[in-house]
Amino acid sequence: MLVPLTRQKFEQIIPLIASGPQYKYYWGKVSSFVQRILISVVILAILLLIQFLFRLEFGLIFFFGVFGAFFWLWYPIFQASIRNRKCRRYKYSGFFRGRVLDWWITDRLMGKQETVNSKGELVIIENREKRINLEIGDDTGFAVEFEAPLRNAHKVIARGQIAEMVVMSNSSDLSTIEEFSDIYIPSRDLWVSDYPYVRRDFFNEVSMRLRADRERKPRRPSARQEGRE
């Protein structure tokens, strides 16, 4: 089932400014935080040097100083907002409800690190990550493949479970899907995602409304029932 979304609803689901989970995603680990702190210190040092050499107005230096000093704080917001903007550039969107057709686990190489062991020999350490792959589709033949980091909660995923997501396109009839969001499995209240694209409160609002509309629709009587009537 694919239901078109209004532009207003789509922009609620995919926020312009980073949401809390999106900010947390780009906040990163301790190493990322330390790196941003160092960048803030370097920016301040450069500004002080420029002020000393060129005797610029204090107000201008103060403005850029505040901007640089809080780089560690605002940069995750900037990163998430840029990523959201790439989704919001699509003209049309829809709410898709299908099923888990298949799933499998892969091992992805995330990077390599060179080090030296106790014997002075060069050792290459591979950083690998387990990933879960989902194939989501419906009876029309539409199907997409989705990949995300493997989590313990993913153990409950099974073929045939209902799966929901937001799809994006530049085609008004959504005949060509160019991007899609993270995936929600309502029967397990489980999100499968790497980056949390959607505002989950607005997403769940659409999901529950469509589910309620479907339950209110009268079922067509079977042939046997029609014969009795």
Secondary structure, DSSP 4 states (H G I P E B T S, - for coil): -EEE--HHHHHHHS-SS--HHHHHHHH--HHHHHHHHHHHHHHHHHHHHHHHHH---HHHHHHHHHHHHTHHHHHHHHHHHHHHHHHHTSSEEEEEEEEEEEEEEEEEEEEEEEEE-TTS-EEEEEEEEEEEEEEEE-TTS-EEEEEEE--GGGGG--TT-EEEEEEEESSTT--S--EE--EEEGGGTEEE-SS--S-HHHHHHHHHHHHHHHHHSPPPPPHHHHHH-
